[in-house]
Every structure is written in structure tokens, then in C-alpha cells.
Amino acid sequence: MQTNFSLAQLANADVAESEKVLRKCVHCGFCTATCPTYVLLGDERDSPRGRIYLIKDMLESGRPASAVEARHIDRCLSCLSCMTTCPSGVHYMHLVDHARTYIERTYERPVADKALRRLLADLLPHRGRFRVALRAARAARPFKALLPKDLRTMLDLTPARVHGPGRQERPGVIPAIGPRRMRVGLLAGCVQPVLNPDINEAAIRLLTRLGAEVVISAGVGCCGALTHHLGHAEPDFAGPNVRAWSREIEGDGLDAIVVTASGCGTTVKDYGFVLREHPALAEKAARVSALARDITEVVAMLGLPDGAAAPQPLTVAYHSACSMQHGQRLHRPPRDLLKQAGFRLVEVPEGHLCCGSAGTYNLLQPDLAAQLRDRKVRNIESVRPDVIAAGNIGCMTQIGQGTGLPIVHTVELLDWATGGPRPAALG
């Protein structure tokens, strides 16, 4: 794609990076076939290729973003399926992230939209605030019919139980069982410990059982994905996390930084890029990104014990989160581990399409998210599994809204197969 940025524009690091991405696009349109919003809407502007044209025009002109650009970029899930499909290596993720920050800086959103986005940015990354909000939401359920549609959608996603703080949120070291084979940092996360602390607890049990010492570092909080994808330019969360993990790396050392939510993993693995223009943090961020691993990557490195066996011969439909298969390009580790643990794995039709969770997408674009969820659930139920396994809390929450099938994190099944408790979702 030919571009026409001025030298003054290219002096900006983000614009220069976006220009490189734009120049790789050859307009082939392969991406349209795997884009969830284009599959649903059939509008070229709701395809990666169409959005690339909108972004190019917006950035080259230097004018404020319009309502049209905001609408079609907002409808993008950032599922990154287009990056898997693209034969030219267009790094759409960095391009659309830049577009979101540009829109947030230059477009005056309607008051209600701006207020909702501000509310999500202020609540979700902070576990304490999020717990308070969820308890308030539960109290508001009897009045659901009186609330605006956006708030009704938020109530529908409110869990039956709000979990209090646990050991996974307290800084400390959990020793390996037996000889130490590895020392790893664990990202507790922000939303996940509140919605389902069993995931991290299963990860801690499994890692220590396999010989890993687990470190929960002081100063590590939200990975920053939620605010980053809302268009917030400043790395408010990435910086503190990099500093905290760097202290650990420079102290007793870390062999890996383990992430149990694939959406967070995609973001942490990109810290080196996000902080590339911060001289004091760039090198440390690159080192953190190089150490970041999904939980299944680390378990595969350690290896399941010879006696690992599924306590029940369950048929498992593995849902590969977009952030797992497209963001991190991880395909084999989760599937191979589930098979090694004795579970019967079945593939889900249209597995490349997003479930509609996509961070805060199901709250900001509830109608499109519901269509994608229902399509995903139909495909999952068509293979008649006993249980659904996934590696991302957002997907688990979203899909769980549309089916009666139990849904668990992959690590919960692996923990169960190696001596841990039966996952609570299985009853």
C-alpha cells in the first residue's frame, strides 16, 4: 500500500510504525474471510482491509477522527484472526492499537459512551474496586428492567458469587514440592481472581507439584490490556509490572513469567514494543516479554508426570481463545497436554472465529458479541462434549452465558489429572 505521510508525521514513533504496517498490506482481501465482524455484517468497513483504509486516511490527514471511523474501529474485536490469515505479515494489532489511541485523543464521544468507557477503565483493572462494583451489581439485579441496556448487559455478566482476596493476590513465594526445577513469577491478574480464583490456585498446585517455585511479586497488578484496548496511550500498568518483575529477575532470578489468561499473555509478551520509547524501561520490558509464557507452555516444559490420568473419560471441546491462537500463535501445548492427561479432545467447527468476549467488547458492543457467542455455542454443542476447556477467563464468562455445559480452564483439568481436586464447575 502506498502511503503519503510527511516527514514531520514520521518523526512520531507511532506514526512511523503504522506506516511500516500499512506498506505491507497488498489489498488481497484474504483477511475478510476470517474476520468475525465482516462475516456477520458483510460491510467492507467492518473488515480488516476496510479498517486499514479508514486508519490510513485518518492518520495521513492528521484530522480528528470522525464518528464513522470510531464506529468501525470500535466494532473491531482485536481478535487478530486477520494476522493469522494475512500472507503479507501485516501487523494489524499494532496498527489498530495506534488507531484506538488516536481516536480516543481526537474524537469527542457521546456522553453515555464516554462515561461507560471511563467506568470500565476505572473499575476492571482494580480488584478492590471491581469487587465492590460486583456486589453493588448483585444488589441492583431486582431493578434490572429500569436500567439502560448497557448496564443490563453488565448485570447479565455478574457472577453469582464474588470471591474475596486469596493467597494468589498476596506477595510471597510458594515453594516447589520436591527438588526445585524452575522458578517462575505468576501474574495474578485483575478480573480473574475476583471471578474465578480457582484458576490460579490450580496453576499454583500444578506448578509446585511439577517442581516449580512460584513467586507472586509485590507491585504486579493488571497487565494493562483492558485500558490499552480502550485507547489509553500511557502504559499505566505495564511500567509498574516491568519494574516489579525486573527486581525479581535481578534478585533471585526468574525462569519464566507465567500467565493464566491468554489475553493478558498476549499483552505481556508485547511489553517490549509498548515500552520501546521509554529509555528507562525499554530493555527491561523486552526482557520481561521474552520470559512471558502461557501456563500451558511452562507445563509442557516441565512435563506431566507419568501417572497423569483423567479421573473420568471426559470428552473435552477445547476452545482456543483468539489471544491464544492468533495473538500468541499457541496451538499445540494446550491440546497436547489435555490428550496426555487422558482426556478425549474434540475440535470445534469455526474454531478461528471469536466468541465475542474480547476484553470489554461484550460490554461495549453487546449485540454483536451476543451473535458471536450464540454462533460459538452452537458450534461447540454440535460436537457434543462433556465439558468445555479454555485458557482465557473472558471467553469462559462469555461462552458460559450461552450454554449449560460446564466450562473450565485448561489448567484445572490438568491439575485434576495430576492429583488436584475436581474442578468446581464439574459439580
N, C-alpha and C positions, 0 to 999 in steps of 0.2 A: 504494500500500500504506500503510495506517495504521500509525504507529509510536507507541510509548509509552515513550520514553526520558525519564529525569528530567533536570532542569536540571543537576544535578551531573555526570551522564554526558555531557551535551552540551558540557560545559566541556572535555572531551578532544577535541582536534582530529581524531583518527582516528575517534572515535565520531560526531562531528558530520558528517564527510564521508560515513561509511557511512549515516547516517540520510538524507542527501540522496539517495544512490543507491537505498536501499530505497524511498523515497517515489515514485520514478519507475516502479517495477515495477507493472504492472496485471494481473498473473497470466494474461496471454493465452496463454502456452504455446508461442508461435512458436519459442522457443529450443530446445524439446525435439527438434524435427525435425532440427536440425543439430548436436546435442551428441553427440560420439563415444561417451561412456560410456553415455548413455541409449540410443543406437542399439544398442549391444552388450548391455546388461544389462536394459533396459526397466524399471528401478526409478526411480520419481519422485524419490527422494532422490539419485540419480545423474544428475539433470538440473539445469540452471542454476536453474530455478524451485524445485525441491525444495531445492537447496542454499541458495538465498536464504531460504527459510523457516527452515531449520536455523540459518543465521547470525543471522537476526533474533532468533529465540528465545534463542540463546546470548548474544548481545550485550545484549539488553534485560534479561535476567535477571541478568546480571553474575556468574553462577555459573561454575565451572571447566568447560571443555569436556569432553564425555563421549567414550567410545570410539566411539559411533555417529557423532557429529559429526566426530571425527577421521578415521574410516574414509571417510566420503563426501566430505569436503573433500580428503582425501589422494588420492582417486580422480580428482579434477578435474585435467585436463591443463593448465589455464590456456591453452587453445588460442585462446580468445576468439572462437570461431565464433559464440557466442551474442550477442556485441556487434554483429557484422555483421548478424545476423538481427533483433535487437530493434528494433521500431518506436518504442519509447518512449525510446531513448537511455540505457538503464541501463548505467552504467559498472561492469560486473561485475568488471573487472580490479582496480580499487582496493578493491572490496568483498571479494573473495576473498583479496587480499593481506593486508588487515587481519585477516580470519578466520584466516589461517595464523599470523600473529604472535600472535594471541590464543590459539590452540590450543597453539602452542609454549611460551607463557608459563604456561598454566594446566593443561595435560594432562600427566599422567605416562605417558609412552610405555613399552611393554615394553622391556626392557633391550637386546635384539638390535636392535630398530628404532631406538632412540635411538643405539646405537653406530654403526650403518650411516650414519645421517644425519650424525652428528658426523664420521665418517671422510670422507664426501663433501665436507662443508663445509671440512674441514681440508686436503684434497688438491687437489681440482679447480681452485680459483681460483689456485693457486700453481704456476707452470710447473715450477720445480725439483723440488718435491715430487712433482708429477704424473709427471714423467719417471722418477724413482726408483721410484714405485709401479708404473708400467707395466713397467719392466724386471723388477721382482720378480714381477709377474703372469705375465710370459712364462716365468720360471723355474718358476712353480708349475703350469704347464699339465699336466705329466705326472701331477699329483696331483689333477686336477680332480674326479674321481669321489668323492674323500674330503671335498670341501669342502661347506659349506652351499649351498643353492640360490641365495641372493642373491649369494654370491661366485662361483658358477659362471656366473651371468649376466654379472657384471663381466668374467670371463675371456673369455667369448664376444665381448665388445666390444673386447678388447685388440687393437691393430693388430699386424701382422707386423713393423713397423719403428717404432722410437721415434726421432724426429728431435731432434737437438741444437739449441742456440740458433743463430739466424741474425741477419742484419742487421736484420730487422724487429723484433727484441727489443732492439736497441741504440739509445739516444737519438742522434739526429742528423738531418741534413737531406739529402734526396736531391733534387738539382736537376732542374728541368724540362729536357726535351730541346727546344732552341729557345727562342723567347720565352716568358716565364712568363705564363700566363693566369690562374692561380689558385694560392693557397697553402692547402694542406689538412693537417690533422692526421690521422694514421692510428691507429686503435685496433688494436693487435696482437692483443689478446685473451689468454686463458689456455690453454684446451684446444686451440684451433685450431692455433697454431704447433707444438704438440707432435704432434698427429695428422696435420696436413697443411699444412706451411709453404708449399707451392706456391700456395695460395690468395692469401695476402698478397703473395707475390712476383709473382704475375700482376697483382694490383691495382697494385702499385708500378710495374711495367713499363708497364701500360696508362695509368695516370695521368700519369706523366712523359712518355710518348710523346704524350699529348694536350695537354701544356703545363702540367701541374700540378706545383708543387714540393711534395714530400711531407715532412712533419715528424713524427718519432717523438719525442714529448716524454718527458723524464725524469719519473718519478713516476706515469706512467699504467700501470695494471695491469688486473686483472679488472674487468669492468663492474659486477659485483655481482649479476647476475641469478640465479646459482646459489644463493647464500645467501639472497637476498631471497625466492625462491620456496620455500625450506625453512623460512621463517617467522622469519628473523633480523630483528629490528626495526631494529637500528642500521645506518646506511649506511656500513659499514666500508670499502667500496671506492668508493662514489660521491663521498665527500668528497675523498679524495686526487686522484681523477681531475679533479674540478672545479677544484681548486686548480692542478693542473699545466696544464690547458688554459687556465685563466684567465691564468696567467703568459704563455702564448704569445699569447693574444688581446690582452693589454695591451702586449705587446712588439712583435713584428713583424706581429702580426695573423694571423687565420685566416679564410678564406672559407667553410670547411666543416670538419666533423669527420667523417671517412669511417669507416664501419663495414662490415666484410665478412661478418659473421654477423648475420642478421636478428634472432635472439633478443637479441643484445647491443644492436642498434639500437633495438629496442622499449624496452629498459630505459634507455638513454642519453637517448632522447627524452622519457623520463618523469622525468629527474633534477629538473626544476623542481618537480614535485609531491612527489617523495620528500623533497626537502630544503626544502620550503616553510616548515617550522617552525624552521629553523636560520638565525637572523638574519645570521650572518656569511657564509653560503653561498647563501642563497635567491636573491638577484639574480644571482649568478654562475652558479648551477645553471640558472636559467631561460635565461640567455644561451647556455650550453653546449647545452641541449636544443634551442634554436632553430637552432643551427648543425649539429646532428647530421643526417647523411644516410646512407642506404644507398649502397653503391658504385655501384649502377645509377642512382641519382638524379644523382650527380655526373657519371658518364659521359654521361648524357643531357644534362646542362647543357653539357658540353664539346663533345659531338657526336662521333660516329665519323668518321674520315677518309673521304673519298670513295672511296678504294681498298679499303675494308674488304670482305673476301670470304671466305667459308668455304673453307678449303683442300680440304675434302671435302663433297659434298652430303649431309650427315647429317640424319636425322630425329631431332629432339630432343623428348623428353617433358619439359616444364617442370613441375617440382613446386614449387608456391608454398607455402613454409613458412607455418604458421599465424601466426607472428610477422610475416611479410611481409604476407599478405593481410588478416589480422584485426587484428593489433597495430599495424602501420604503415599499413594501408589502401593498400598499393602493389600495383597490378595491371599497369599499362601499361609502366612503364620496362623491366623485365626482358624481357618478351615482345617489345616493340617493338625493343629493341636486338638481340636474337637474330635477329629477322627481318631487320633492317637489315644484319646481318653475313652474311646469306645462308644461314642455317640454316632447315630446314623444321620449323616448330613444330606439335606436335600437343597438344591439350588432354587432360588426364587425367580420366576419369569420377570422380565423387565427389571432385573436387579440393578441396572445402571441408573434408573430414574429415582429421583429424590422422594422421600416420604412427606416432605412439606414442613419439616421442623425448622431446619436451617437457622439455628440460633434463636432470634426473635421473630423470624418470618411468620410463624403461625400466629403470632400476636398482632403483627402489623399488616399482614395480608391473609386474614383468616379464611376468606372464600377460596382462594387459590390453594392454600395449604390444606383445606378440607378435601378438595377434589383430589389432590395428590395423595393424601392419606388414604382415602377410600380406594383409590386405584392400587396403592401399595398393599392394603389389607386384602383386597380381592386376589391379588397375585400370590400373597403368602398363604391364604387359606386354600387356594387351589391345589397346593401340594400336600395338604392335609398333615401338617406337623403336629407333634405333641406340645412343642414349645418353640418359641422364637428366641434366638440369641442375637445380640447386637453389641457393639462396642462404643456406643455413644448415648448418654443419658437423654439428650434431646430427642433422638429417634425413639428411644424406649417410651418416653412420655407421649410422644405424638402417635405412634402406632398403637400404644395401649389404649388410647381414646376410642379406637375404631374396631377393636376386636376383643372377644372374650378369651382368646388364647393367652396363656401365661407368657410373659416376656421377661427375659433375664439378661444380665450382662454375661458375655463370654467367660469372663474370669470367674464368675460364680459357678458355672458348670465345671470349669477346670479345678477349682478349689474343692468342689463336692467330690469329683472323681479321684482326688488325691488325699481324701481323709477329712475334708471340711464338712460343715453342716449342709443339709439340704437347703437350696435356695428358697427363701420365704414365698416367692411368687408361685412355687410349685405346690404350696399347701402342706 
